[in-house]
Amino acid sequence: MRIGFRDRPAGSRVLPLALSVLLLQVSVAPAAVAVAAPGSAAEVAEGVCGTTAGVPAAPAGAEVVQPGTDLTSRTSQSPAGSTFWLAPGTHTLSPDQYGQVMPKDGNVYLGAPGAVLDGRGINRAAFTTTAKDVVIRGLTIRGFVAERDQGVVNHDSGERWIIEGNVIEENQGAALMAGAGQQVLGNCLRNNGQYGINAYRIAGGITDLVIEGNEITGNNTGDWETLIPGCGCSGGAKFWAVDGADIIGNWVHHNHGVGLWADTNNNDFLVEGNLIEDNGSEGLFYEISYNLELVGNTFRRNALVQGRNRAAKGDNFPVASVYISESGGEPRLPARTDGIVIRGNMFSENWSGITLWENADRFCNSPANTSTLSCTALVSPTSDCSAPAIASEPLYGDCRWKTQRVSVFDNTFEFDSTLEGCLGLCGRMAVLSNYGTFPAWSPYKAAVISEAVTFEQDNRWYDNKYYGPWSFVAHDTSRQLTAAQWRAAPYSQDTCSVFGAMETC
């Protein structure tokens, strides 16, 4: 458990993983949890999924569980706080869909090298209940068939679980759910049907989440966005209404869709020192959320699949490796920053760079709000956002998620103009909106929001380095600009930035 999460200054980091393990006083094979320091993403990439998970020996006092033992009954018959060490071999649960392990508060489940918990395509979930302070370490967990939007480990979002050094792979649904104070450390989350991580809880209340040193790869094998177009129900990791998350030193790659996706009223995220590459859609999608630090990450070859598909259809929307959609800084929400800070990142060989977007027709109570049951974090109840009150402050400003207070600086952007399938629609940076049209009572019609997001909401690029023939989109999709136009009035972006050999100061 971390101490003082809310008291940490901006940019500070959680305990190193090795120290975390030491404090937990459980011996773990070093190869199973070896994680580089935050900021050295290339080192993190070395083999989390290629190592053998496992705790080599049962700690003193642990109950030894051999394959064929009923782990569900052993858990039920043992007191809270019991430790179970699963011996090498394949462990199974009762042969019905509701076979599951129901931990008690403080229970610890350790897997020996070679210990596999196999759902056999029968069981929906491995570890359930709302027990607190549960530890799952060193297991391979596979073959479970969670339903859509549900998960295999911590199915019911228990608080302060530590999920560390496991391989959770080839399950349906999500590899794991999240609860308040949860730590997800040094796991291989691979080839799951919907998500590697689904940080969602029906009642909300997920806070102080730590995701560090994991390899999150190949998820969304079910191709959910094709099955249910526009569902927003896939990704390497998805976050819903999480207040406080540290996502540090992970390798997020080759997911079939978005790598990391924060969707709906998330706040206070630190995304630092990750290697995010080869995801079919955006590397990071930050949607209708608030207050983010995106620092020291490497983004490579993201959104190539999505970009080529849209370009082939003649869709000129600026698909990006980092997509900030109706999200921005909000000083009224407590966080380590009151903005969206994008600094010190490396972008290389992606479809495009960063897109800041704000949908003029998407706001509380609007039929264009795809998050139909949600309003901003500043208004309750949603019904307040109606005519005529919405046309006046404070509701005029508070009933919509704003892309505002975004600072993009000290980043490096590399782009190769020979990128396959580009058709002039890759290698772009953008800040834009659409022309507002509905509903009839909307106070945001015409170019009101295009003007605001481009000129009035403190969205700034500066001190960046560009290599390659970058172009820029501002105001709306029809305005594609050269670097010179982007830097000149009225846009005046990227002051003191370097374009190839030319510095603009």
C-alpha positions, 0 to 999 in steps of 0.5 A, spaced: 500 500 500 502 506 498 502 512 503 501 519 501 498 519 494 495 525 495 501 529 498 506 527 493 508 533 489 507 533 481 512 529 477 514 524 483 513 517 483 511 511 487 515 506 490 520 502 486 517 495 485 523 492 488 522 496 494 514 494 494 516 487 494 521 487 500 515 491 504 511 485 502 516 480 505 514 475 500 520 472 496 518 473 488 523 470 483 527 477 480 525 475 473 518 475 474 518 482 476 524 486 474 522 493 472 526 498 469 526 505 473 520 510 470 523 513 464 527 508 461 521 505 457 526 501 453 528 497 459 521 495 461 520 492 454 525 487 456 521 480 457 516 481 462 511 476 458 518 472 456 519 470 464 516 465 468 512 467 473 512 464 480 514 464 487 519 459 488 517 456 495 511 457 500 513 462 505 512 460 512 505 459 514 502 458 507 497 453 506 500 448 500 495 447 495 496 441 490 493 441 483 486 437 484 485 441 491 478 445 491 481 452 492 474 455 493 473 450 499 480 451 502 479 459 501 472 458 505 474 454 510 480 458 512 480 465 516 481 471 513 489 473 512 490 466 510 496 465 505 495 460 499 501 457 495 499 453 489 504 448 487 506 447 480 501 444 475 494 446 472 489 448 477 482 448 476 475 450 479 468 447 479 466 445 472 460 450 472 460 457 469 460 460 476 466 456 479 470 461 482 475 463 488 472 468 493 478 471 497 477 474 504 480 480 507 488 480 506 488 473 503 494 472 499 495 467 493 502 465 490 503 461 484 509 457 484 513 457 477 509 453 473 502 454 477 497 455 472 489 457 474 485 454 468 478 456 467 478 451 461 473 455 457 468 454 463 469 459 469 467 466 468 472 469 473 478 466 477 478 471 483 471 475 485 468 478 492 469 485 494 474 483 499 480 488 501 487 487 501 488 481 497 494 479 494 495 475 487 502 474 485 506 469 481 500 465 477 499 464 470 491 465 469 488 463 463 482 460 459 476 464 463 470 466 459 468 473 463 462 476 459 463 483 456 465 489 460 467 484 466 473 481 468 477 475 471 481 477 476 478 482 482 471 481 478 468 485 483 473 491 484 475 490 491 479 495 494 487 495 495 488 489 491 496 487 489 496 484 483 503 482 481 508 478 477 502 474 474 501 472 467 494 473 465 492 471 458 487 468 453 481 470 457 475 473 454 472 479 457 478 483 461 484 480 464 482 484 471 478 489 474 480 495 478 478 497 485 480 503 489 488 503 491 489 497 487 496 496 485 498 492 478 505 491 478 510 487 473 504 483 470 504 480 463 497 482 460 496 478 454 491 476 448 485 477 452 478 478 449 476 485 450 481 489 455 488 487 459 485 492 464 478 494 465 478 500 471 471 500 471 466 500 477 458 501 477 458 505 483 465 509 481 470 510 487 476 508 484 482 512 486 489 512 487 490 506 482 497 504 480 499 501 474 507 500 473 512 495 469 507 491 466 507 488 459 500 489 456 499 486 449 495 483 444 488 485 447 481 486 444 482 479 440 474 479 440 475 486 435 469 489 439 469 495 435 467 491 429 462 487 433 459 493 436 461 500 432 462 506 436 461 502 443 468 504 446 469 498 449 476 495 448 483 497 449 489 495 452 487 498 458 480 502 459 479 507 465 472 510 467 471 515 472 478 514 476 480 519 480 488 519 481 492 514 477 499 513 476 501 509 469 508 508 469 514 504 466 509 499 462 510 496 455 503 497 451 504 494 444 500 491 439 493 491 442 488 491 437 485 498 438 487 503 443 493 502 447 491 506 453 484 509 453 481 514 459 474 515 458 469 519 462 470 523 468 477 521 469 482 526 473 489 526 476 493 521 471 500 521 471 502 517 465 510 517 465 516 513 462 512 508 458 513 505 451 507 505 447 508 502 440 504 498 435 497 499 437 492 499 432 489 505 434 491 511 438 497 510 443 493 514 448 486 516 448 484 521 453 476 522 453 471 527 457 476 527 462 481 532 466 488 534 469 493 529 466 501 529 466 503 525 460 511 525 461 517 522 458 514 516 454 515 513 447 510 513 442 512 509 436 508 506 430 501 507 433 494 508 429 497 506 423 491 501 422 486 506 424 489 511 420 490 507 413 483 505 414 480 512 414 484 515 409 482 509 404 475 512 405 477 519 404 476 521 411 480 527 413 479 527 421 486 528 424 487 521 427 493 521 432 497 517 436 495 522 442 488 524 442 485 529 447 478 529 446 473 534 450 478 533 455 482 539 459 485 542 465 480 544 471 483 547 477 476 546 481 478 539 481 484 537 486 489 534 482 497 534 481 496 539 475 490 543 473 492 542 466 494 537 461 501 537 460 504 533 455 512 534 455 518 530 454 515 525 450 518 522 443 513 521 437 516 516 432 513 513 426 506 514 428 500 516 423 500 523 426 502 526 432 497 530 437 490 532 436 486 536 441 478 535 439 472 538 442 465 536 439 461 542 439 454 538 439 457 533 445 455 536 452 450 534 458 443 532 455 445 533 448 443 527 444 450 527 441 453 525 448 455 518 447 456 517 454 448 518 455 448 517 463 454 522 464 455 529 465 461 533 467 464 533 474 462 540 475 454 539 474 449 535 478 443 533 476 444 532 468 437 535 467 440 542 469 443 542 463 437 545 459 434 551 456 434 556 457 439 556 463 444 553 459 445 559 455 448 563 461 454 562 466 455 558 470 452 552 466 454 555 459 461 553 461 460 547 466 455 543 462 460 541 456 467 538 457 472 542 454 479 541 451 482 547 455 489 548 458 493 543 454 500 545 454 505 541 449 512 542 449 519 539 450 517 533 445 520 530 439 516 529 433 519 524 427 515 523 421 517 519 414 513 522 409 513 515 405 509 512 410 504 507 406 497 509 405 498 516 407 494 520 402 496 526 405 492 525 411 498 523 416 504 527 419 499 532 422 498 536 429 491 538 430 487 543 434 479 543 432 472 542 433 466 541 428 461 546 426 455 546 431 448 544 429 444 541 434 440 540 438 435 546 437 436 549 444 444 548 443 447 555 445 454 552 442 452 552 434 456 554 428 463 556 429 463 558 437 467 552 439 471 552 433 473 559 435 474 557 443 478 551 442 483 554 437 484 561 440 480 562 447 482 556 451 489 556 452 491 550 448 499 551 446 505 548 443 512 551 444 519 548 445 518 542 441 522 539 435 520 537 429 523 532 423 519 531 417 514 534 413 509 536 418 502 539 417 497 542 422 490 543 422 486 548 426 479 550 427 476 545 423 478 539 418 478 544 412 484 548 415 490 544 413 496 549 415 504 549 413 509 550 419 509 557 417 502 558 417 501 554 424 507 559 427 504 565 424 498 569 427 492 568 428 495 561 431 501 563 433 503 556 435 510 553 436 514 559 438 521 557 440 520 550 436 525 547 432 523 545 425 529 540 422 535 545 422 530 551 423 529 554 430 523 559 431 526 563 436 
